[in-house]
Amino acid sequence: MHLTSPSLIPQQFTWGPFRISQLALQTLLASHRVFIAFLDLLPTYGLRTHDDQHTWSGFRSSLPIQGSKDADTMHECCYSLRYMEENGRGVGDPWSLRQTAVYHQFHQKNGQSCWIILQIATGMRTRLEQALADKMYRNRRDGVDQVRLHVDFLSAMASNWALYLEYLHDQLSKLDEKACHSRVGKKVPTDYQITFEDCQQLQQLRQKLLRTSRTLDACLDTARGYAEHCHSLIALGLTRLGEQVVAELTTHIRQIQSYRRSVREVIEQSLGTSKLLFKILEFRNDATLSETNGAMHCTLELLRQVAIGSEQNSLVAVDIARQGQHDSKLLKALSTVATIYLPATLTAVCAANSTLA
């Protein structure tokens, strides 16, 4: 297989546009007469707002008609792979969902290949560089090594799934420990603190698990599609596969199936954790509501006693006011009598003083 310089088209950033002009891309696709299936894949790249926007999965291929006498028998295929990669941000989720796409065209007559790879991943780049440096890859024309390179790509993109699934399981284990070991009776100072935020975190985790399940389904469809493509090439006499390549492809498919089962088990476990957390919150909220009602009842009783005391104080105040009114009337009467007898008293006093004088 002659590995001419592959066309690697990166993006400015994960959800950004390609670092190639529209005219240059159109020229590249037209010069190699790339089949339309790859054109359907292109819109899934470029500007996006979230991971699940504009997804494309599966495997597409075009094979020569059986019995064709065309001297330059050519076949082509394309696929998109989504994979997990550590983002190294240091904050938030340490993992991010990435994607890469591969187009391959192989000419049987001269053994030349055309490769177009969108947003090539680090692991895939390493495998491609090794193939470019290998003389056996550059000189063989039987199509065997092109199959091996595709299998290498598939394996490289699946290398992080085990670590990512372990990360998801650890996140669920923390919430599951709270759900399984929290008390619902008498409060204990050392008990777990469960809040509605835990339920929100669990829902976010379930969304990641469901997305992972869909992504693994797509990876499995791609691997199975490529396996069928290889069998078709063999049936047409366009390639021959060694036992090692077949074993590697079969192992890869079984590995993806194993990851799918693991994800579904974690999803099932998360359902039980979710139910427990909601039950604990419901029970604790009921207990808190009962305590609150009791406290409110005591407060109302205290307010009633205060109201009764205030009423009694009001009655005493009324009695005091009435007594004050009565005393006021008495003082008024005394003042009136004093006013009436004051002139006579003053005259008598003055007369007495004159006599003494």
BELKA-V524478 format. One record per helix or strand of 2 or more residues. SS is the DSSP state (H for helix, E for strand). FROM is the first residue (numbers start at 1). TO is the last residue. Records with the same first field share a line. If there is no record, write none. Layout:
SS=FROM-TO  FROM-TO
This chain:
E=2-3  7-9  59-62  74-86  95-107  112-118
H=22-31  36-42  122-133  135-139  144-157  161-181  196-235  243-356
